[in-house]
């Protein structure tokens, strides 16, 4: 749900996926340079977009259902934790690479 057009409605159904796929088909990944990158840095002036796996390789962070590229993650320094923790609110800053590892294991 780190893609900006995706969300859950009041009934818990995923919405906006088709629009996000269309938008992402035009967005180029800042890491691998291929299209389909739907994750953009939360910093409004930053132009970096990633695929989730590429965000992990690039050292990005996930926080409050947003992605922060490694350049702008310094704002999270006070909140970063060395241990991966996933909670329902996604309120703990998490390395994207740890999140990808967690997904693969589960």
C-alpha positions in Angstrom: 0.0 0.0 0.0 3.0 2.3 -0.4 1.7 3.2 -3.9 -0.1 6.5 -3.6 -3.3 5.6 -5.5 -4.0 2.4 -3.6 -6.0 2.3 -0.4 -8.5 0.2 1.5 -12.1 1.3 1.6 -14.3 1.1 4.7 -15.2 -2.5 3.9 -11.5 -3.5 3.7 -11.4 -3.8 -0.1 -8.4 -2.7 -2.0 -9.2 0.3 -4.3 -7.2 2.2 -6.9 -5.0 -0.7 -8.0 -6.0 -0.4 -11.7 -5.2 3.3 -11.7 -1.9 2.7 -9.9 -0.9 0.0 -12.5 -1.6 2.4 -15.3 0.3 5.2 -13.6 3.2 2.9 -12.7 3.5 1.6 -16.2 4.9 5.1 -17.1 7.1 5.6 -14.1 10.8 4.6 -14.4 12.6 3.1 -11.5 15.5 5.2 -10.1 17.5 2.0 -9.3 17.0 -0.4 -12.3 15.8 2.2 -14.8 12.8 -0.1 -15.9 9.2 1.1 -16.0 6.6 0.0 -13.4 8.0 1.8 -10.4 5.0 2.8 -8.3 6.8 3.8 -5.0 7.9 7.4 -4.9 9.8 9.2 -2.1 7.6 11.0 0.3 9.6 14.2 -0.2 7.5 16.2 -2.6 10.5 17.6 -4.4 12.2 14.2 -4.8 11.7 12.6 -8.2 12.9 9.1 -7.1 10.6 6.1 -7.9 11.2 2.5 -7.2 9.9 -1.0 -7.4 9.7 -2.5 -3.9 12.6 -4.8 -4.4 14.7 -2.0 -5.9 13.8 0.3 -3.0 15.2 -2.3 -0.7 18.4 -2.5 -2.8 18.7 1.3 -2.8 18.5 1.5 1.0 15.0 3.2 1.2 12.9 3.3 4.3 9.2 2.6 4.8 7.3 4.6 7.4 3.6 5.5 7.9 2.7 3.8 4.6 5.2 6.0 2.8 8.6 5.4 1.2 11.6 7.7 1.9 14.6 7.4 -0.3 18.0 7.0 1.3 18.9 10.7 0.6 15.8 12.0 2.5 15.7 9.3 5.2 18.0 11.4 7.4 14.8 13.0 8.7 13.9 9.6 10.2 17.2 9.2 12.0 15.8 9.8 15.4 13.1 7.2 14.9 15.1 4.5 13.0 15.5 1.1 14.7 18.1 -1.5 14.0 15.6 -4.3 14.4 12.9 -4.9 11.8 9.4 -4.6 13.3 6.2 -4.7 11.4 3.1 -3.3 13.0 -0.4 -2.8 11.6 -0.1 1.0 11.5 3.3 0.9 9.9 4.4 3.5 12.4 7.9 2.2 13.0 10.5 3.2 10.3 11.5 0.0 8.6 14.3 -0.7 6.1 12.6 -1.7 2.8 15.1 -4.6 2.5 13.8 -6.1 5.8 10.2 -5.7 4.7 11.0 -7.6 1.4 12.7 -10.3 3.4 9.6 -10.6 5.7 7.3 -10.8 2.7 9.3 -13.6 1.2 9.3 -15.6 4.4 5.6 -15.2 5.0 
